[in-house]
Amino acid sequence: MNRSKRANHFGTAVEKRMAENRRFDLERASWHDSRFGNGTPVEITSTMHEHSDGQPDNWKVYRESLEKLRRHDGWYCFVVYRPHGRSGCTILCDKMVRSSDLQPLRWHGGGDHRGTEQAKIPIISIF
């Protein structure tokens, strides 16, 4: 099985690590993954540092989730990781960004996934 088919596995591992490192309370909701201790929602989104062809990866942000995060003054936790072995990964860097501070995004159809539009954010635009 290639790495992209294991992205959900790596994403879950990253969420757990970031919750521990940043002291988030994990909470499964359709529009966020966790909360700060004060109840502010946080969406943890992760991406591999590069595809197998050497091209940098990007994050996908969903319009409906972003709008809801903005209404609740929420945050994104952007994480870049490097997978190793069948199940391991190393977090290379992470950054907290207030949802209202995200640059204007170019939206396109998200297909059936989450029933909303999506935008891709390149790693270089966050770091």
N, C-alpha and C positions, 0 to 999 in steps of 0.2 A: 504494500500500500504506500503511495507516495505521500509527501509531506502535506500537500494541499488537501488531501482527503482526511488528514488527521488534524486539520486546523481547529476543529471544535475541541478536540482533546487538549491541544496546546493552549487554546483560549481559556478553557476552564482552569488549567493549571496556573496560568498567568493571573486570572481573577483571584484565585485563592491566595497566591503569593502577595499580590498587591494589597488585598484586604488585610493580610497580616502585617505587611511592611508599613502601610499607611494607616492602619487601625480603622479600616472601614468595617461596617457591619454588612455582611453579604445579605442580599435580599433579592429574590428573583421576581422581577416584574417585566412586563413587555418592553418598557422604555428605560429601565436602568437596572444595574446589577447590585448596587450597594448604596449605603448612606454614610455620611459623616456621623459622628457621635451626636451632633445637634439635629440630626434628621434631614439634612440637605442631601438630595439624591445625587449619585455619582454613576455615570456610565463608564465602565472599564472597557476599552477597546484596544485590541492588540493586533500586531502584524509581524510577520517575519521580516528580518532585515533585508532579505533579497530572495527573489525567485531562483529556481535551479539554473536558469539561464544567466544569472548575474544581475538582472534588472531589479531595482529597488521595488519593494512592495508598497502598498498604500492601505489606508483605513477606509472602510465604508461607513458612512453616517446616514441614518435614515431620517427623512424630513419630519415625519410624525413624532419620532422620539426626540429629535432636536427641539421642536416647538414645545413639546411638553416639558422638557428639561428647562427651557428658557422661562416658561411660565412659573416654574418652581425654583428659579434661581439656581439651577443645578450645574454640575461640573462634568467634564470629560477627563478621564485619566487615560492618556495615550501611551501605549507601551510598545516598544520594539524588542523582539526576542530572536534568539538563534536556537533552532532545534538541534538536538544531538541525540543519537541513538534512536530507539523506537519510541521512547516516551519522555525523554528529558528535554529541558529547554533552559537557556540562560537568558535572563533579562539584561539587555544591553543598556537601555535607558528608558526613562518614563518622565512624563510631564503632565501636570494638572493644568487644565485650561477651563475657565468659566465658559459655559455654553454661549453666553451673550457676547463673548469676545472672539468667537470664530469668525474668520474672514467670510465674505459672501461666497456662497457655494453655487456650483452649476449642477442643477438637479436633472436627473433623467429617470426614466421608468425603472422600477425595481422588479418588474415582472410579478410573479406571484409571491415573491418573498416579502413577508411582512405587510403586503398590500399597500405599499407606500413608495414614494420616490426616494432615490438614494443619490449620494454624491460621494466621490472618491477624494480623499485628502492625501496628497503625497507626503512622505516622511519629511522631506526638506521644508515643507511649509509649516511644520510644527517645531522642528529642531533647527 
